[in-house]
Amino acid sequence: MTTYKTSVLQGGPGVLPTDVDLYDSGASRHMSGFRHCFINLVKIDLKPIMAADRQSFNATGKGDMWILLPNGDQEKSCVLLKEVLYAPTMGVTLVSISQIVLAGSIVVFSGDACQIYTKDKKVIGRIQVKGGLYRVYTTHPLKGEFARKAREELSIDEFHRNLGHVSHERARMLVKKELVDGVDLDMASKPSVCESCEWAKGERKAISRVHEGQHSAGIGNEIHSDLWGPAPVETINRKLYYISFTDDYSRHTSVYFLHTKDEAFESHQAYEAWMKTQHGHQIKALCSDRGGEYLGSEFSNYLKKAGTVWKLTTHDTPKYNGVSERLNQTIITKVRAMLYDSELLKFLWGEATKHAVYLKNRTWTCALGDTTPFKILTKKKPNLANLHPWGCRVQVHDTSGSKLDGRSKIGRWMGFDKETGDGHRVYWAKKRSITVERNVKFNFEDEVIVGQLPLEGENPNSEPTTSQSLPSKQTTIEEVDEPEIETPVVPDHLGDAFEDVEPAEG
């Protein structure tokens, strides 16, 4: 049972007729005959249900549904019940007390009322006994009304995780300054020490900030670029490097993944075409270090023909390319934290990098004032309503099996797909592949779900056993067999062998 922010829900347009909810300590499952209350109903084989008076019903479906708990004068708590059986001939909703307790809530019968508490002993409902039954008469708003009025309120720690472990204060400023849409943040919640961040950042001595000159006057006037790699392991698509392009005015960043360094020139052409075609901006100056990927004659001749000014750093002073160097540290720190937090394998660093850049473009930075890179480039405020922790479990609708097979499977969420817009990238451990899905369901981490499936391809009772896995949060690292994927022996850039520059976060 999942509880959402309490709110007073009034009657009006879009409200359906009055329903009856009975809170029953003898019911083994939640059951309902009200089809309009379900939000994700699926058909099941006929399941007979026997009532206490020997009357029988047949359950034909199963899904989740909202109920309203009375909680004081005119106050109601929106509660989501999981795995509710749908019996069309049943004239009431039976709320199982045993299932509520199993989900972690506390139920107390005292005097003439039944009181329901959350895990932290906060009252979310009080049901008066009427005629010997704990009965509630309620009107159920339509699904859209619940989604609009009872949106989940996030704590600062939850929002910190959803944003890829950006600093708590920066996450709070996004909501406080109204720089994003779709987020209800509990501003009174206090941040706690994030174990993943502590592991990812470690101890580091601060260095003095390098003067970078004046902020450019417009989009495309100056682009900062740098190539990172090689990584200690290849990505799932066998890439070892990424090259970044950051606009100095908007601080919007794009990354391209490479097999080899000589693909940098092709990536620059792709980025230049994207800026011109999609946003109407011409690149006037390119700032980079003196890496060999930039110094080739083909690259330099192209810049001259395009009229692009080429600004190079002084020999052996990469810190003067400060925007790109600090970007690399910010991204890799987030990648470490996300991999550690999700306990996924290192070869998914490419997917984590994509998501870290996605979040970076939608996050407030002190260099811009009260706005975000996404807002400057697109003129639209970013919407973070459907954001979840990277690597969390998702349930994907699947019809590829036979008629007797299940219709869903569990994968790991890798972020949003840029090409499809509304698609979700999902990682499948058994196949070691990424697919783009549209019908996905979140919120598996904090809910008790009857019959929850294990992650496809993983043993739910064992830890990953390849040398690419991250150290467990609670277990000791042991030597294991080498992974099947062969990778070249290269420095570990996910470790401490990256440029020692000042972190971008506060």
C-alpha positions as CSV (number, residue, x, y, z in Angstrom):
1,M,0.0,0.0,0.0
2,T,1.5,3.3,-1.1
3,T,0.3,6.6,0.5
4,Y,0.5,10.0,-1.2
5,K,0.3,13.5,-0.1
6,T,-3.0,14.2,1.7
7,S,-5.4,16.7,0.2
8,V,-9.0,17.6,0.4
9,L,-10.8,16.2,-2.7
10,Q,-14.1,17.9,-3.4
11,G,-17.0,16.7,-5.5
12,G,-17.7,18.2,-8.9
13,P,-17.3,17.5,-12.6
14,G,-15.7,14.1,-13.3
15,V,-16.7,12.5,-10.0
16,L,-18.4,9.1,-10.2
17,P,-21.2,7.8,-8.0
18,T,-20.8,6.9,-4.4
19,D,-18.9,3.5,-3.7
20,V,-18.7,1.5,-0.5
21,D,-15.3,0.4,0.9
22,L,-15.3,-2.2,3.7
23,Y,-12.2,-2.8,5.8
24,D,-12.1,-6.5,6.6
25,S,-9.7,-8.3,8.9
26,G,-10.8,-11.6,7.5
27,A,-10.1,-10.9,3.8
28,S,-6.9,-12.4,2.5
29,R,-6.7,-10.1,-0.6
30,H,-8.0,-6.7,-1.7
31,M,-11.1,-7.1,-3.9
32,S,-13.4,-4.7,-5.7
33,G,-16.3,-4.7,-8.1
34,F,-15.8,-1.1,-9.2
35,R,-14.1,-1.2,-12.6
36,H,-13.7,2.6,-12.8
37,C,-11.3,2.6,-9.8
38,F,-8.6,0.5,-11.4
39,I,-5.7,2.2,-13.1
40,N,-3.9,-0.8,-14.8
41,L,-6.4,-3.7,-14.9
42,V,-5.2,-6.9,-16.6
43,K,-7.3,-10.0,-17.3
44,I,-6.6,-13.2,-15.4
45,D,-8.0,-16.7,-15.4
46,L,-11.3,-17.0,-13.5
47,K,-10.5,-17.1,-9.8
48,P,-13.3,-18.1,-7.5
49,I,-13.8,-16.1,-4.3
50,M,-15.9,-17.4,-1.4
51,A,-17.5,-14.8,1.0
52,A,-18.1,-15.3,4.7
53,D,-21.8,-15.9,4.0
54,R,-20.9,-18.6,1.5
55,Q,-21.7,-16.4,-1.5
56,S,-19.3,-16.9,-4.4
57,F,-17.8,-14.4,-6.8
58,N,-15.4,-14.8,-9.8
59,A,-12.4,-12.5,-10.2
60,T,-11.7,-11.8,-13.8
61,G,-8.9,-9.2,-13.5
62,K,-6.2,-7.8,-11.3
63,G,-4.6,-4.4,-10.9
64,D,-4.0,-1.4,-8.7
65,M,-6.6,1.0,-7.5
66,W,-7.0,4.2,-5.5
67,I,-9.1,4.6,-2.4
68,L,-9.8,7.6,-0.1
69,L,-9.3,7.2,3.6
70,P,-11.2,9.6,5.9
71,N,-8.6,11.4,8.0
72,G,-10.3,14.1,10.1
73,D,-12.8,16.8,9.1
74,Q,-13.0,17.1,5.3
75,E,-9.5,15.6,5.1
76,K,-8.8,12.5,3.1
77,S,-5.7,10.5,2.3
78,C,-5.1,9.1,-1.2
79,V,-3.9,5.5,-0.9
80,L,-2.8,3.2,-3.7
81,L,-3.7,-0.5,-3.2
82,K,-1.6,-3.1,-5.1
83,E,-2.7,-6.4,-6.7
84,V,-6.4,-5.9,-6.2
85,L,-8.7,-8.6,-7.6
86,Y,-11.6,-7.4,-9.8
87,A,-14.9,-9.3,-9.4
88,P,-17.6,-7.6,-11.5
89,T,-20.5,-9.0,-9.5
90,M,-19.1,-7.7,-6.2
91,G,-21.0,-4.6,-5.0
92,V,-18.3,-3.3,-2.6
93,T,-14.6,-2.9,-2.3
94,L,-13.0,-5.2,0.4
95,V,-9.8,-3.7,1.8
96,S,-7.7,-6.5,3.4
97,I,-6.3,-5.5,6.8
98,S,-3.7,-8.3,6.5
99,Q,-2.4,-6.9,3.2
100,I,-2.2,-3.4,4.7
101,V,-0.1,-4.7,7.5
102,L,2.0,-6.8,5.1
103,A,2.8,-3.6,3.1
104,G,4.4,-2.1,6.3
105,S,1.5,0.0,7.7
106,I,0.1,-0.3,11.2
107,V,-3.6,-0.9,11.9
108,V,-5.1,-0.4,15.4
109,F,-8.7,-1.2,16.4
110,S,-9.7,0.9,19.4
111,G,-13.1,1.9,20.7
112,D,-15.4,2.6,17.8
113,A,-12.7,3.2,15.1
114,C,-10.0,1.6,13.1
115,Q,-6.9,3.8,12.7
116,I,-4.2,3.2,10.0
117,Y,-0.7,4.5,10.5
118,T,2.4,4.8,8.2
119,K,5.7,3.1,9.0
120,D,6.8,6.3,10.9
121,K,3.5,6.2,12.9
122,K,1.8,9.1,11.1
123,V,-2.0,8.7,11.0
124,I,-3.4,8.5,7.4
125,G,-6.9,7.2,8.1
126,R,-9.6,6.8,10.8
127,I,-12.6,4.6,9.9
128,Q,-15.6,4.7,12.2
129,V,-17.5,1.4,12.8
130,K,-21.1,1.5,11.4
131,G,-23.5,-1.3,12.1
132,G,-20.7,-3.6,13.1
133,L,-18.7,-2.9,9.9
134,Y,-15.8,-0.6,9.3
135,R,-17.4,1.1,6.3
136,V,-16.6,4.1,4.2
137,Y,-18.9,5.8,1.6
138,T,-16.9,7.7,-0.9
139,T,-16.9,9.2,-4.4
140,H,-13.9,8.3,-6.6
141,P,-12.6,11.0,-8.9
142,L,-11.4,9.9,-12.3
143,K,-7.8,8.7,-12.8
144,G,-6.7,12.1,-14.1
145,E,-8.0,13.8,-11.0
146,F,-6.0,11.5,-8.7
147,A,-2.8,12.0,-10.7
148,R,-3.3,15.8,-10.6
149,K,-4.4,16.2,-6.9
150,A,-2.4,13.4,-5.2
151,R,1.0,13.6,-6.8
152,E,3.7,12.1,-4.8
153,E,5.6,14.4,-2.5
154,L,9.4,13.7,-2.7
155,S,11.8,14.1,0.2
156,I,15.1,15.9,-0.6
157,D,17.0,12.6,-0.5
158,E,14.6,11.0,-3.0
159,F,14.9,14.0,-5.3
160,H,18.7,13.9,-4.9
161,R,18.7,10.3,-6.2
162,N,16.4,11.0,-9.1
163,L,18.7,13.8,-10.2
164,G,21.6,11.5,-10.5
165,H,23.1,12.5,-7.1
166,V,23.3,16.3,-7.7
167,S,24.0,18.2,-4.5
168,H,21.0,18.4,-2.1
169,E,21.1,22.2,-2.1
170,R,21.2,22.5,-5.9
171,A,18.2,20.0,-6.1
172,R,16.3,22.2,-3.6
173,M,17.0,25.4,-5.5
174,L,15.5,23.9,-8.7
175,V,12.1,23.7,-7.0
176,K,12.5,26.8,-4.8
177,K,13.3,29.0,-7.8
178,E,10.5,27.2,-9.9
179,L,13.0,26.2,-12.6
180,V,11.3,22.9,-13.3
181,D,7.8,21.5,-13.5
182,G,6.3,18.3,-12.3
183,V,7.9,18.0,-8.9
184,D,6.3,18.3,-5.4
185,L,9.2,18.5,-3.0
186,D,8.9,18.4,0.8
187,M,10.9,21.6,1.5
188,A,11.0,20.7,5.3
189,S,12.8,17.4,4.7
190,K,16.4,17.3,5.8
191,P,19.2,15.8,3.7
192,S,21.1,12.8,5.0
193,V,24.6,11.6,4.1
194,C,24.5,9.7,0.8
195,E,26.6,6.6,0.9
196,S,26.8,6.5,-2.9
197,C,28.1,10.1,-3.1
198,E,30.7,9.4,-0.4
199,W,32.0,6.4,-2.2
200,A,32.0,8.1,-5.6
201,K,33.7,11.4,-4.6
202,G,36.1,10.2,-1.9
203,E,38.7,12.7,-0.4
204,R,40.2,15.3,-2.7
205,K,42.3,18.4,-2.1
206,A,40.8,21.6,-3.5
207,I,42.7,23.5,-6.2
208,S,42.4,27.2,-7.0
209,R,39.9,28.2,-9.6
210,V,41.3,29.1,-13.0
211,H,40.2,32.3,-14.6
212,E,38.3,31.5,-17.7
213,G,37.5,35.0,-19.2
214,Q,34.2,36.6,-19.9
215,H,31.0,34.8,-20.4
216,S,30.1,34.6,-24.1
217,A,27.2,36.8,-25.3
218,G,25.2,34.3,-27.2
219,I,24.5,30.6,-28.1
220,G,27.1,29.2,-30.4
221,N,29.6,32.0,-29.8
222,E,32.0,29.7,-28.0
223,I,31.9,25.9,-27.7
224,H,34.1,24.0,-25.2
225,S,35.1,20.5,-26.2
226,D,37.1,17.7,-24.6
227,L,37.6,14.0,-25.2
228,W,37.4,11.6,-22.2
229,G,38.8,8.1,-22.1
230,P,39.8,5.4,-22.6
231,A,37.4,3.8,-20.1
232,P,38.5,0.6,-18.3
233,V,35.7,-1.3,-19.9
234,E,33.8,-0.9,-23.1
235,T,30.2,0.2,-23.1
236,I,27.4,-2.2,-24.1
237,N,28.0,-0.9,-27.7
238,R,31.8,-1.4,-27.4
239,K,32.7,2.3,-27.1
240,L,35.7,3.4,-25.1
241,Y,35.6,7.2,-25.3
242,Y,33.1,10.1,-25.3
243,I,33.6,13.6,-26.6
244,S,31.6,16.5,-25.1
245,F,30.5,19.9,-26.5
246,T,29.4,22.6,-24.1
247,D,28.0,25.9,-25.2
248,D,29.5,28.6,-23.1
249,Y,26.4,30.9,-23.0
250,S,23.8,28.3,-22.1
251,R,26.1,25.6,-20.6
252,H,24.1,23.0,-22.5
253,T,26.1,19.9,-23.1
254,S,26.0,17.2,-25.8
255,V,28.1,14.0,-25.7
256,Y,29.0,11.5,-28.4
257,F,30.5,8.0,-27.8
258,L,33.5,6.9,-29.8
259,H,35.3,3.6,-30.6
260,T,38.5,5.5,-31.3
261,K,39.8,9.0,-30.9
262,D,39.9,9.7,-34.7
263,E,36.0,9.8,-34.6
264,A,36.2,13.1,-32.9
265,F,36.0,15.1,-36.2
266,E,32.9,13.2,-37.3
267,S,31.3,14.0,-33.9
268,H,32.1,17.7,-34.3
269,Q,30.4,17.8,-37.7
270,A,27.3,16.0,-36.2
271,Y,27.1,18.5,-33.3
272,E,27.6,21.5,-35.6
273,A,24.7,20.3,-37.9
274,W,22.5,19.7,-34.9
275,M,23.0,23.2,-33.5
276,K,22.4,24.8,-36.9
277,T,19.4,22.7,-38.0
278,Q,17.5,22.2,-34.7
279,H,18.3,25.5,-33.0
280,G,19.5,27.9,-35.7
281,H,22.9,28.7,-34.2
282,Q,26.3,28.7,-36.0
283,I,29.4,27.8,-34.1
284,K,31.8,30.8,-34.1
285,A,34.6,29.5,-31.9
286,L,35.8,26.1,-30.6
287,C,37.8,25.8,-27.4
288,S,39.8,22.6,-26.8
289,D,43.1,21.3,-25.5
290,R,46.0,20.2,-27.7
291,G,45.0,16.6,-27.9
292,G,45.9,14.7,-31.1
293,E,42.2,14.2,-31.9
294,Y,41.9,17.9,-32.5
295,L,45.2,18.7,-34.2
296,G,44.7,16.6,-37.4
297,S,44.9,18.5,-40.7
298,E,41.4,17.4,-41.7
299,F,39.9,18.9,-38.5
300,S,41.9,22.2,-38.7
301,N,41.2,22.7,-42.4
302,Y,37.4,22.1,-41.9
303,L,37.4,24.8,-39.1
304,K,39.1,27.3,-41.4
305,K,36.7,26.7,-44.2
306,A,33.7,27.0,-41.8
307,G,35.1,30.3,-40.5
308,T,35.3,28.9,-36.9
309,V,37.9,30.4,-34.6
310,W,40.0,27.7,-33.0
311,K,41.1,28.5,-29.4
312,L,43.7,26.0,-28.0
313,T,45.0,25.8,-24.5
314,T,48.7,26.3,-23.7
315,H,50.8,23.1,-23.8
316,D,50.4,20.8,-20.8
317,T,47.8,23.1,-19.1
318,P,44.4,21.3,-19.6
319,K,43.0,23.2,-16.6
320,Y,42.7,26.3,-18.8
321,N,40.0,24.4,-20.7
322,G,38.2,24.6,-17.4
323,V,34.5,24.3,-18.5
324,S,35.1,20.9,-20.2
325,E,37.5,19.6,-17.5
326,R,35.1,20.3,-14.7
327,L,32.3,18.8,-16.8
328,N,34.2,15.6,-17.0
329,Q,34.7,15.4,-13.3
330,T,31.0,16.2,-12.6
331,I,29.8,13.6,-15.1
332,I,32.2,10.8,-13.9
333,T,31.4,11.5,-10.2
334,K,27.7,11.1,-11.0
335,V,28.4,8.0,-13.0
336,R,30.2,6.4,-10.1
337,A,27.4,7.3,-7.7
338,M,24.7,5.9,-10.0
339,L,26.6,2.7,-10.6
340,Y,27.2,2.2,-7.0
341,D,23.7,3.1,-5.9
342,S,22.1,0.7,-8.5
343,E,24.7,-2.1,-8.0
344,L,24.9,-2.5,-11.8
345,L,28.0,-3.5,-13.8
346,K,30.6,-1.0,-15.0
347,F,30.0,-1.6,-18.7
348,L,26.8,0.4,-18.3
349,W,28.9,3.6,-17.7
350,G,27.8,4.8,-21.2
351,E,24.1,4.7,-20.3
352,A,24.9,6.3,-16.9
353,T,26.8,9.1,-18.7
354,K,23.9,9.8,-21.1
355,H,21.6,10.2,-18.1
356,A,24.0,12.3,-16.2
357,V,24.2,14.7,-19.1
358,Y,20.4,14.7,-19.5
359,L,20.1,15.7,-15.8
360,K,23.0,18.2,-16.0
361,N,21.2,20.1,-18.8
362,R,18.1,20.4,-16.6
363,T,19.8,21.4,-13.4
364,W,20.5,24.9,-12.0
365,T,24.0,26.1,-12.1
366,C,25.5,29.3,-10.5
367,A,27.1,30.3,-13.8
368,L,23.6,30.9,-15.3
369,G,21.6,32.5,-12.5
370,D,18.0,31.5,-12.1
371,T,17.6,29.3,-15.1
372,T,18.8,26.0,-16.6
373,P,20.7,25.1,-19.8
374,F,17.6,23.4,-21.2
375,K,15.5,26.5,-20.7
376,I,18.1,28.8,-22.4
377,L,18.5,26.6,-25.4
378,T,14.9,25.5,-26.0
379,K,12.9,28.4,-24.3
380,K,11.0,25.8,-22.3
381,K,11.0,24.9,-18.6
382,P,12.2,21.3,-18.0
383,N,9.5,18.9,-16.7
384,L,10.8,16.3,-14.2
385,A,7.5,14.7,-13.3
386,N,8.4,11.2,-14.6
387,L,12.0,11.2,-13.3
388,H,13.1,8.1,-11.3
389,P,16.5,6.8,-9.9
390,W,18.7,5.6,-12.6
391,G,19.0,1.8,-12.6
392,C,15.7,1.2,-10.7
393,R,13.5,-1.8,-11.5
394,V,10.8,-1.3,-14.1
395,Q,8.0,-3.6,-15.2
396,V,7.6,-3.8,-18.9
397,H,4.5,-5.0,-20.7
398,D,5.4,-8.0,-22.8
399,T,3.3,-10.0,-25.3
400,S,6.0,-12.1,-26.9
401,G,5.3,-15.3,-24.9
402,S,2.6,-17.9,-25.4
403,K,-1.0,-17.5,-24.1
404,L,0.0,-19.1,-20.8
405,D,3.1,-17.0,-20.2
406,G,3.1,-13.8,-18.1
407,R,2.5,-10.5,-19.7
408,S,5.3,-8.5,-18.0
409,K,9.0,-8.8,-17.2
410,I,11.4,-6.8,-15.0
411,G,14.3,-4.8,-16.3
412,R,16.4,-1.8,-15.2
413,W,15.7,1.8,-16.2
414,M,18.5,3.5,-18.1
415,G,16.8,6.8,-18.7
416,F,14.8,8.4,-21.5
417,D,15.4,7.8,-25.1
418,K,16.3,10.9,-27.0
419,E,15.3,9.7,-30.4
420,T,11.7,8.6,-29.6
421,G,11.0,11.3,-27.0
422,D,8.6,9.4,-24.8
423,G,10.5,6.1,-24.9
424,H,12.3,4.5,-21.9
425,R,15.7,2.8,-22.3
426,V,15.6,-0.6,-20.4
427,Y,18.5,-2.9,-19.7
428,W,18.0,-6.7,-19.8
429,A,20.6,-8.5,-17.7
430,K,20.0,-11.9,-19.3
431,K,20.7,-10.7,-22.8
432,R,23.0,-7.8,-21.8
433,S,21.1,-5.6,-24.2
434,I,19.2,-2.3,-24.2
435,T,15.7,-1.9,-25.7
436,V,13.4,1.2,-26.0
437,E,10.0,0.6,-24.3
438,R,6.9,2.7,-23.9
439,N,4.7,0.6,-21.6
440,V,6.7,0.6,-18.4
441,K,5.7,0.8,-14.7
442,F,7.8,2.2,-12.0
443,N,7.7,2.3,-8.1
444,F,8.9,-1.2,-7.4
445,E,11.5,-0.1,-4.8
446,D,9.3,0.9,-1.8
447,E,6.2,-1.2,-2.5
448,V,5.3,-4.7,-1.3
449,I,4.1,-6.5,-4.4
450,V,2.6,-10.0,-4.3
451,G,4.4,-12.3,-6.6
452,Q,7.0,-9.8,-7.7
453,L,9.3,-11.3,-10.4
454,P,13.1,-11.3,-10.1
455,L,15.1,-9.2,-12.5
456,E,15.4,-11.1,-15.8
457,G,18.7,-12.9,-16.0
458,E,19.7,-12.4,-12.4
459,N,19.5,-14.6,-9.3
460,P,17.6,-12.5,-6.7
461,N,19.5,-14.2,-3.9
462,S,23.0,-13.7,-5.3
463,E,25.3,-10.8,-6.2
464,P,26.8,-10.2,-9.7
465,T,29.9,-12.4,-10.2
466,T,31.9,-10.6,-12.9
467,S,35.0,-8.4,-12.3
468,Q,33.1,-5.5,-13.8
469,S,30.7,-5.4,-10.8
470,L,31.0,-2.6,-8.3
471,P,31.9,-3.2,-4.6
472,S,28.9,-4.1,-2.6
473,K,27.7,-1.6,0.0
474,Q,27.8,-4.2,2.7
475,T,30.0,-7.1,1.5
476,T,33.7,-7.6,1.1
477,I,35.2,-7.5,-2.4
478,E,36.4,-10.9,-3.5
479,E,38.4,-12.1,-6.5
480,V,36.2,-13.6,-9.2
481,D,36.5,-14.9,-12.7
482,E,37.2,-12.6,-15.6
483,P,34.1,-11.4,-17.6
484,E,33.3,-12.8,-21.0
485,I,33.7,-9.4,-22.8
486,E,37.3,-8.8,-23.7
487,T,38.6,-5.3,-23.2
488,P,42.0,-3.7,-23.8
489,V,44.2,-3.1,-20.8
490,V,43.9,0.7,-20.2
491,P,44.1,3.1,-17.3
492,D,41.0,3.1,-15.0
493,H,39.4,6.5,-15.7
494,L,36.5,5.6,-13.6
495,G,38.9,5.6,-10.7
496,D,41.3,8.3,-9.6
497,A,43.3,8.7,-12.8
498,F,41.3,11.7,-14.2
499,E,42.2,15.3,-14.2
500,D,42.5,16.8,-10.7
501,V,40.3,19.8,-11.1
502,E,37.8,21.7,-8.9
503,P,34.4,20.0,-8.6
504,A,31.5,21.9,-10.2
505,E,29.1,21.1,-7.3
506,G,28.9,23.2,-4.2
